[in-house]
Amino acid sequence: MTETAVVILNYNGRHFLQQFLPGVIANSGTAKIVVADNASTDDSVNFLTENFQGKIEIVQLESNKGYCGGYNAALKQVEATYYVLLNSDVEVTPGWIEPVIQILKQDANIAAAQPKIVSFHTRNEFEYAGAAGGFVDSFGYPFCRGRIFNTLEKDQNQYNDTCPIFWATGACLFIKSEVFHRHGGFDEDFFAHMEEIDLCWRIQLTGQSIYYTGHSKVYHVGGGTLAKSNPRKTYFNFRNGLSLLLKNLPAMQLVWKIPVRVVLDWLAALKFLLGGSGDDCLAVLKAHGSFFWHLKRDYFKRGSSSKKTIPTIYKGSVLFGYYLFGKKYFTDFRI
């Protein structure tokens, strides 16, 4: 069996493949490179066949299954000890794989990990999706070392360490294949966005851990599929954020944290509206409608281990800290 497989999920991303795939091939050593095409309607598959024959494997999916379903279907066809789920808009660096794989090898309890994620366009600044490792607060709002909401830190080697985190970004997710399949992969009802947080949460509920190492670095374009301000992304983030809590929080916390989170989301919707983003405001309301419509479905996804509390969850509110108390950097929060 191949030790490491780098798997890139592609949908109409020929331009990213042309720009970044040669670097992935050149800098990934003996790792197998797989491009899983999510039923693209551009000429991605022809481009790959004509230019990378013998250098990569191509998995063609019959329909666009989104990020979650696409990877779930593709990884059933990839045999390797370790998977690296890599966005197509990522520039890798020489030796990027080895430091992260070593983290997974050194401790059987470590299930997944990520490298440092830096902005492709502003190369001394952390990138929004993942930065130096992800966390969530008491109400399920995600943030990162190096990124609190829209405030991005400069990369000044302050996170060149190795440490446990709560979630590893789906933009460059290293995960043991056995763990991925044992947990059923991504929740396909999420479709896209925050699915890696859900998977990392479920993994930790079984006693395993997630790690970050700053000894590997990649550059992420970001917004390659949906821009940060896209109402469709707003919809997925607010809907899936509530589903995260419902599926994984201890029952005694659910009864009060879901209502509080709903009120906080309404305040966010009002902020969108007052700021001229009516479409984003509507997206939040639609997200809540979908969440409550599927409440029973998601509740029954709760496992028996959902009663556990994970120590890497920030016990306070990052939202209040950021907007009310001016805490803009990860070091402002005691985690």
C-alpha positions as semicolon CSV with decimal commas, in nm:
position;residue;x (nm);y (nm);z (nm)
1;M;0,000;0,000;0,000
2;T;0,117;0,352;-0,079
3;E;0,220;0,537;0,237
4;T;0,095;0,885;0,141
5;A;-0,158;0,997;-0,119
6;V;-0,212;1,365;-0,197
7;V;-0,571;1,394;-0,317
8;I;-0,690;1,712;-0,490
9;L;-1,064;1,753;-0,544
10;N;-1,128;1,955;-0,859
11;Y;-1,438;2,120;-0,998
12;N;-1,388;2,344;-1,301
13;G;-1,046;2,440;-1,168
14;R;-0,830;2,389;-1,473
15;H;-0,653;2,723;-1,415
16;F;-0,554;2,623;-1,063
17;L;-0,436;2,281;-1,180
18;Q;-0,225;2,442;-1,448
19;Q;-0,075;2,684;-1,198
20;F;-0,019;2,464;-0,892
21;L;-0,021;2,094;-0,986
22;P;0,335;2,094;-1,133
23;G;0,466;2,220;-0,799
24;V;0,273;1,954;-0,608
25;I;0,426;1,685;-0,829
26;A;0,778;1,829;-0,801
27;N;0,773;1,877;-0,424
28;S;0,586;1,571;-0,297
29;G;0,860;1,310;-0,312
30;T;0,728;0,954;-0,337
31;A;0,368;1,046;-0,249
32;K;0,101;0,938;-0,493
33;I;-0,080;1,233;-0,651
34;V;-0,450;1,187;-0,723
35;V;-0,684;1,439;-0,881
36;A;-1,050;1,358;-0,814
37;D;-1,266;1,539;-1,064
38;N;-1,610;1,635;-0,931
39;A;-1,785;1,614;-1,271
40;S;-1,626;1,931;-1,407
41;T;-1,785;2,096;-1,708
42;D;-1,464;2,264;-1,822
43;D;-1,175;2,080;-1,989
44;S;-1,003;1,983;-1,663
45;V;-0,993;1,609;-1,735
46;N;-0,864;1,652;-2,091
47;F;-0,600;1,894;-1,962
48;L;-0,485;1,643;-1,699
49;T;-0,481;1,354;-1,944
50;E;-0,280;1,546;-2,203
51;N;-0,026;1,700;-1,965
52;F;0,021;1,470;-1,666
53;Q;-0,016;1,119;-1,804
54;G;0,185;0,880;-1,587
55;K;0,251;1,143;-1,319
56;I;-0,086;1,141;-1,146
57;E;-0,394;0,926;-1,106
58;I;-0,734;1,062;-1,210
59;V;-1,057;0,965;-1,035
60;Q;-1,367;1,079;-1,225
61;L;-1,691;1,120;-1,030
62;E;-2,021;1,098;-1,213
63;S;-2,177;1,408;-1,054
64;N;-2,074;1,711;-0,850
65;K;-2,107;1,585;-0,494
66;G;-1,968;1,896;-0,326
67;Y;-1,658;1,897;-0,110
68;C;-1,788;1,640;0,139
69;G;-1,945;1,390;-0,096
70;G;-1,668;1,436;-0,351
71;Y;-1,393;1,344;-0,110
72;N;-1,595;1,062;0,048
73;A;-1,649;0,903;-0,293
74;A;-1,295;0,963;-0,417
75;L;-1,115;0,835;-0,108
76;K;-1,300;0,504;-0,128
77;Q;-1,094;0,454;-0,445
78;V;-0,757;0,558;-0,299
79;E;-0,548;0,315;-0,095
80;A;-0,285;0,477;0,128
81;T;-0,189;0,487;0,493
82;Y;-0,210;0,867;0,504
83;Y;-0,431;1,099;0,304
84;V;-0,345;1,462;0,230
85;L;-0,660;1,646;0,125
86;L;-0,525;1,943;-0,068
87;N;-0,718;2,229;-0,225
88;S;-0,637;2,290;-0,590
89;D;-0,544;2,654;-0,514
90;V;-0,252;2,571;-0,285
91;E;0,116;2,626;-0,363
92;V;0,328;2,375;-0,174
93;T;0,692;2,413;-0,074
94;P;0,989;2,172;-0,087
95;G;0,968;1,913;0,191
96;W;0,615;2,014;0,290
97;I;0,487;1,660;0,347
98;E;0,748;1,500;0,574
99;P;0,713;1,715;0,891
100;V;0,338;1,661;0,908
101;I;0,356;1,288;0,837
102;Q;0,614;1,256;1,115
103;I;0,360;1,406;1,356
104;L;0,110;1,137;1,259
105;K;0,371;0,862;1,286
106;Q;0,510;0,958;1,624
107;D;0,190;0,907;1,822
108;A;-0,087;0,659;1,753
109;N;-0,328;0,893;1,931
110;I;-0,278;1,173;1,677
111;A;-0,535;1,127;1,400
112;A;-0,497;1,437;1,181
113;A;-0,278;1,743;1,139
114;Q;-0,214;2,051;0,929
115;P;0,084;2,267;0,827
116;K;0,111;2,646;0,847
117;I;-0,125;2,810;0,595
118;V;0,000;3,142;0,458
119;S;-0,165;3,374;0,206
120;F;-0,056;3,323;-0,153
121;H;-0,118;3,689;-0,238
122;T;0,020;3,843;0,084
123;R;0,300;3,602;0,156
124;N;0,396;3,731;0,500
125;E;0,037;3,705;0,629
126;F;-0,163;3,408;0,752
127;E;-0,443;3,282;0,531
128;Y;-0,806;3,292;0,644
129;A;-0,880;2,920;0,605
130;G;-0,671;2,748;0,869
131;A;-0,378;2,982;0,943
132;A;-0,177;2,819;1,225
133;G;-0,445;2,579;1,343
134;G;-0,814;2,603;1,423
135;F;-1,021;2,630;1,740
136;V;-1,387;2,688;1,829
137;D;-1,537;2,881;2,117
138;S;-1,811;2,777;2,357
139;F;-2,082;2,861;2,100
140;G;-1,917;2,690;1,804
141;Y;-1,767;2,996;1,631
142;P;-1,440;2,898;1,463
143;F;-1,117;3,096;1,479
144;C;-0,748;3,028;1,426
145;R;-0,408;3,099;1,561
146;G;-0,318;3,384;1,330
147;R;-0,678;3,473;1,235
148;I;-0,965;3,596;1,450
149;F;-1,268;3,658;1,226
150;N;-1,134;3,893;0,955
151;T;-0,821;4,006;1,142
152;L;-0,515;3,832;0,998
153;E;-0,176;3,832;1,167
154;K;0,159;3,871;0,996
155;D;0,365;3,553;0,995
156;Q;0,665;3,648;1,212
157;N;0,752;3,289;1,305
158;Q;0,542;3,321;1,622
159;Y;0,367;2,994;1,538
160;N;0,665;2,786;1,427
161;D;0,579;2,528;1,690
162;T;0,403;2,194;1,709
163;C;0,092;2,174;1,927
164;P;-0,258;2,027;1,965
165;I;-0,542;2,220;1,803
166;F;-0,917;2,168;1,776
167;W;-0,953;2,147;1,399
168;A;-0,725;2,113;1,099
169;T;-0,819;2,296;0,783
170;G;-0,972;2,114;0,488
171;A;-0,750;2,323;0,260
172;C;-0,456;2,101;0,356
173;L;-0,571;1,820;0,582
174;F;-0,338;1,533;0,669
175;I;-0,533;1,241;0,813
176;K;-0,480;0,871;0,875
177;S;-0,692;0,685;0,620
178;E;-0,813;0,433;0,877
179;V;-0,944;0,717;1,095
180;F;-1,116;0,890;0,804
181;H;-1,306;0,579;0,701
182;R;-1,380;0,462;1,056
183;H;-1,561;0,789;1,121
184;G;-1,750;0,770;0,792
185;G;-1,560;1,058;0,635
186;F;-1,727;1,395;0,606
187;D;-2,094;1,451;0,685
188;E;-2,236;1,491;0,335
189;D;-2,532;1,692;0,463
190;F;-2,283;1,973;0,525
191;F;-2,207;1,973;0,149
192;A;-1,926;2,226;0,199
193;H;-1,776;2,444;0,474
194;M;-1,703;2,347;0,837
195;E;-1,718;1,978;0,754
196;E;-1,355;1,938;0,866
197;I;-1,443;2,094;1,203
198;D;-1,723;1,841;1,245
199;L;-1,493;1,552;1,154
200;C;-1,219;1,674;1,390
201;W;-1,475;1,712;1,670
202;R;-1,605;1,358;1,617
203;I;-1,250;1,225;1,616
204;Q;-1,168;1,396;1,946
205;L;-1,485;1,263;2,107
206;T;-1,328;0,917;2,071
207;G;-1,014;1,028;2,255
208;Q;-0,780;1,102;1,965
209;S;-0,618;1,439;1,897
210;I;-0,555;1,687;1,615
211;Y;-0,221;1,864;1,569
212;Y;-0,051;2,156;1,395
213;T;0,312;2,195;1,298
214;G;0,477;2,514;1,177
215;H;0,769;2,316;1,035
216;S;0,575;2,280;0,710
217;K;0,429;2,572;0,517
218;V;0,200;2,607;0,215
219;Y;0,049;2,911;0,040
220;H;-0,327;2,922;-0,014
221;V;-0,505;3,146;-0,263
222;G;-0,835;3,115;-0,074
223;G;-1,182;3,187;-0,209
224;G;-1,108;2,964;-0,506
225;T;-1,455;2,810;-0,487
226;L;-1,656;3,074;-0,302
227;A;-1,536;3,417;-0,195
228;K;-1,546;3,496;0,180
229;S;-1,833;3,743;0,124
230;N;-2,046;3,510;-0,087
231;P;-2,404;3,466;0,052
232;R;-2,392;3,096;-0,038
233;K;-2,091;3,058;0,190
234;T;-2,272;3,258;0,458
235;Y;-2,560;3,014;0,433
236;F;-2,340;2,706;0,470
237;N;-2,137;2,851;0,757
238;F;-2,438;2,954;0,967
239;R;-2,636;2,638;0,894
240;N;-2,342;2,404;0,951
241;G;-2,231;2,596;1,258
242;L;-2,557;2,508;1,432
243;S;-2,538;2,148;1,312
244;L;-2,189;2,123;1,465
245;L;-2,329;2,204;1,807
246;L;-2,634;1,981;1,776
247;K;-2,427;1,680;1,671
248;N;-2,137;1,711;1,914
249;L;-2,213;1,913;2,228
250;P;-2,298;1,738;2,555
251;A;-2,677;1,725;2,597
252;M;-2,682;1,949;2,903
253;Q;-2,508;2,224;2,708
254;L;-2,735;2,191;2,406
255;V;-3,045;2,313;2,585
256;W;-2,904;2,661;2,639
257;K;-2,623;2,702;2,388
258;I;-2,838;2,645;2,078
259;P;-3,081;2,928;2,176
260;V;-2,791;3,161;2,258
261;R;-2,622;3,079;1,928
262;V;-2,946;3,149;1,739
263;V;-2,975;3,493;1,899
264;L;-2,610;3,570;1,821
265;D;-2,671;3,467;1,460
266;W;-2,970;3,702;1,442
267;L;-2,746;3,984;1,560
268;A;-2,503;3,892;1,284
269;A;-2,789;3,899;1,034
270;L;-2,889;4,245;1,156
271;K;-2,529;4,360;1,120
272;F;-2,529;4,231;0,761
273;L;-2,852;4,417;0,689
274;L;-2,736;4,747;0,842
275;G;-2,410;4,713;0,654
276;G;-2,587;4,684;0,320
277;S;-2,548;4,307;0,280
278;G;-2,913;4,211;0,251
279;D;-2,830;3,889;0,067
280;D;-2,608;3,775;0,355
281;C;-2,881;3,864;0,603
282;L;-3,127;3,652;0,408
283;A;-2,871;3,370;0,390
284;V;-2,855;3,356;0,771
285;L;-3,234;3,332;0,797
286;K;-3,243;3,059;0,531
287;A;-2,966;2,875;0,715
288;H;-3,173;2,874;1,034
289;G;-3,479;2,755;0,844
290;S;-3,284;2,461;0,701
291;F;-3,130;2,378;1,039
292;F;-3,465;2,361;1,219
293;W;-3,625;2,170;0,932
294;H;-3,355;1,903;0,966
295;L;-3,329;1,918;1,345
296;K;-3,446;1,561;1,400
297;R;-3,215;1,422;1,132
298;D;-2,907;1,588;1,278
299;Y;-2,998;1,508;1,638
300;F;-2,997;1,138;1,563
301;K;-2,643;1,165;1,428
302;R;-2,522;1,222;1,783
303;G;-2,294;0,942;1,900
304;S;-2,277;0,800;2,250
305;S;-1,952;0,991;2,303
306;S;-2,120;1,329;2,250
307;K;-2,144;1,367;2,628
308;K;-1,770;1,440;2,647
309;T;-1,621;1,788;2,668
310;I;-1,308;1,857;2,463
311;P;-1,037;2,054;2,649
312;T;-0,924;2,246;2,338
313;I;-1,262;2,423;2,308
314;Y;-1,230;2,786;2,421
315;K;-1,465;2,817;2,717
316;G;-1,553;3,182;2,654
317;S;-1,700;3,370;2,357
318;V;-1,459;3,476;2,084
319;L;-1,744;3,686;1,941
320;F;-1,778;3,897;2,257
321;G;-1,403;3,917;2,300
322;Y;-1,352;4,042;1,946
323;Y;-1,640;4,287;1,909
324;L;-1,689;4,408;2,268
325;F;-1,344;4,391;2,420
326;G;-1,119;4,452;2,120
327;K;-0,935;4,120;2,132
328;K;-0,799;4,088;1,779
329;Y;-0,520;3,833;1,817
330;F;-0,500;3,473;1,930
331;T;-0,271;3,561;2,219
332;D;-0,546;3,786;2,358
333;F;-0,744;3,471;2,438
334;R;-0,628;3,231;2,708
335;I;-0,663;2,881;2,565
